Amino acid sequence: MLNKCITTRFLLSTTLIVPLSAQALELTSTTLSEGEKLTDLHVFEGFGCEGENRSPQLSWTGAPEGTESFAITVYDPDAPTGSGWWHWNVVNIPASVTAVEQNASRENSLPESALEIRNDYGAVGFGGACPPPDEVHRYIVTVYALGTERLDLPENPSNALVGFMIRANMLDSDSITAVYHR
């Protein structure tokens, strides 16, 4: 019983010492909203879907101290693959950048140092939503503040490896989850 009390006091005292962050990373978008259905702008052209395949406009504020770069991912955890579906993975975005314009992937308007990874459609860059008919899928758009300027990745890395490296260097993140069905 004494050990339990000492452990509880230790946990409580260390919990109270941890400083609270004054500001957290916050992701916003002019082209998608939390919980709302994606428009045809962000739907894939192909695989039975008819959309414009444009990457979303994204802005973020509140990067924590020590941020050296950002990464962006768009992930569908509901894809019937056993491992989800990666729609977009961008790393090595400089810490000075706080936004990407809509269609930045196709218009090559990402910063020069940014690296787009091959998506699960097999193409480098953004690939829009295209769930099987009659299924509602979630699309989790996340920006990550990273404590490294550049991720050390091999040529043509898998999305799983990129996800691991992002999380290993993550200082903070924020997400917007949109949905889509056809």
N, C-alpha and C positions, 0 to 999 in steps of 0.2 A: 504494500500500500504506500509506503514511504517513497519507493522508487517511482511509482505512478505520479505522486504529487510533485516530486522534483522534476520529472520529465514534463509534466503539464506546465509548471511554472517556467521552466526553461523555454518551452515552445511559445508560451504567451509572451515572455520577455523578448525573445528574438523576433517575434512577429511584430511587436510594437516598435522595434528599432529600425525596421526596414523603412526607408523613406518612400513616400508616395510621389509618383511622377506628377509634375505640374500640368503636363500636357501629353496626350496620347496621340499616336498616329491616327489620322482620320481620312478615309477615302470617300470621295464624292464623284458624281458623274452627271453630265447633262443629258446623256443618252440612255441611261438605264437607272432603275430605282429598285430599292430593297423590296423583295416579294412580288414585284410586278412582272408581267409577261414581256419578254424581249420583243422588239419590233422586227420586221423583215430586214432592217439594216444589219442586224447581228445574226442572221440566219444563213447557213451554208448554202452554196449554190452547187447542188449535186446530191448524190445518194438519195434521190427522191425529194429533196427540199429545194425550194425556190426563194432564195434571199439574195441580199447584196454582199454578204460576207465581209462586212466592215468591222474592224476592231472598235471597241467603245472609246469614247472620250473619258478620260480619267484625270482627276486632280487629287492631290493629297497635301496635308499640312500636319504639323506636329511631330516631325521626325525627331527621334531622341538624340541626345548628345552622343557623339561617336559614330553617327551614320556616315558611311563612306560611299554607299551606293544603294540602289533600289532594284527590286525585281517585281515583275507582274506575272501572275498566273491566272488562267481561266480554266476551271476544272468542273467536269460533270461527274459527280459521285454515283449517279443513278444509271449510267450506261451499263448495258447488260454484258459486261466483259469480265467481271470478277476483279477488275482493278480500276474502274472508272474510265474517263476519257479526257485527255489533255487537249484543250482547244488552243491554248496560247501559253507560251513560256518565254519571258524576256528577262534577261539578266544584264548586269553591268551597266545599269542606267546611272549616270553620275549623280552624286548627292545634291548638286545644284539644280537638278531638274525636279519640278514638282507637278508636272502634268504631261499627258500625251493627248494629242488631238484624235478625234474620231478618224478611223481609217489610216492611222499612222503606220500600221504594218504594211499595207499595200502601197501606200504613197511614199514609203521610205523616208518618213519624217521623224523617225526615232533618232536619238542622239547617235553620233558616229560610233561611239564605244559600245553601244547596246548590242547584245547578241540574242537573236531570236532562235529558238530551238525548234526542231522538227516536231510538228504536232502529231496527234494520233491518226490524222488523215494521211500522213506521210509527206506533208509539205512543210517547208519552213515558213513560219509566220502564223497569223491568226486563221483559225478555221471556225466558222460560226456553228450555231446550234443546229442539230438535226437528229432529234430523238426518233425512235421507231414510232409509227403511227399509233395514236390513242394512248401514248404515255406522256406524263408530265415529268419533266426533268428539271433539276436545279443546276444553275450555272453559277459557280462561286468565283467571283472576280476578287483577287487579293493583291494588295501591294504590300511588299515587305521592305523594311528598313534593314540594311545589312551593315555589319561592322567591318566589311572588307571592300576595297575599291573594285576588285575583280575576282570572280569565282574562277578557281583553277579547274577547268574542265577539259576533258579530252575532246578530240574532234568527233562530231556527231554523237553527243551524249544522249543517253536515254532520259526521258522525263522523270523517271524514278530517281536517277542519279542527281539530276538537277534539283529535284525537290529535296533530296537529302542534303545537298550542299547549301541550298537556301536556308533550310531550317538549322543547319549547323552554324550558320553565320548570322542568324536573325536576331535583331534587337527588339523589333516590334512589328506588328502587322495589323491590317484592318481589311475587312471584306464587305462586299455587297453581293447578296444572293438574289438572282433573278430566276425566273422560270420560263419554260417554253414547252408547248405541245402543238401537235398538228393533227 
